[in-house]
């Protein structure tokens, strides 16, 4: 269990000075009007599109694989918009970590489906909330935490100083975090009827996965870790959708629990998980993290890489 970490004097060492400089810039920019931050984010995204060709290529491949029905022009436009939102995400992280509560509330659009969480907890269950990697994920966690505090299942940052800021920022409106290797910790939180965020939509490798459809890719490596937690007697599995509208307002909805989940058919179960992820992405595909190599693990190790 990770709670708010203390400040360490070792963070003042020269090796962290560049990190301090970046944090200072982000903190300063976080106080600018939201529209100005989004404009700067779009500009950053345009630079990413032009200069970080490897990341652009990954997004291009993912979008082409998932949406073969789109024309070349439509795919190019979606990639450009996606990288603009990727730039905006940098500023959204600083907004989520440092904005005061009154300012976060001003950016709230709508939150629906909280009653599904309340019902599960009232029935003596913990909630495993399936959350997709939308680019505004940090703001999603901050906003949802104002309504219902939860537990984050996350990968610790390699930079201890960034881990300090990231952890304290994420705990502005949530209880605590659990490292991704602490399986027992997450099972314990579910047993204690906690709301636990779980992100099942990345390629975590060949170990503990099934190859099932994700959009037009018929054999996508999909983690079965979801089923490990969902199979607990103390758990109901719900999912979350989120999007940011053109006015900068965030709209969240908790969808009802997956019925009879998990079953005795892991392939069918993780297919249903992917369908929930697709349902969330379809609301704003340009706001999804397409720069991740979602299809790096192929069904056969000898299969050529998509990337």
ABEGO torsion letter per residue (X at the ends): XBBBBBBBAAAABAAAAAAAAAAAAAAAAAABBAAAAAAAAAAAAAAAAAABAAAAAAAAAAAAAABAABBAAAAAAAAAAAAAAAAAAAAAAAAAAABBAAAAAAABABBBGAAAAAAAAAAGBBBBBBBBBBAAAAAAAAAAAAABBBBBBBBBBABAAAAAAAAAAAAAABABBBBAABAAAAAAAAAAGBBBBBBAABBAEABGBBBBBBEABABBBBBAAAAAAAABAABBBBBBBBBBBAAGBBBBBBBBBBBGOBBABAAAAAAAAAAAAAAAAAABAAABBAABBAAABBABAABBBAX
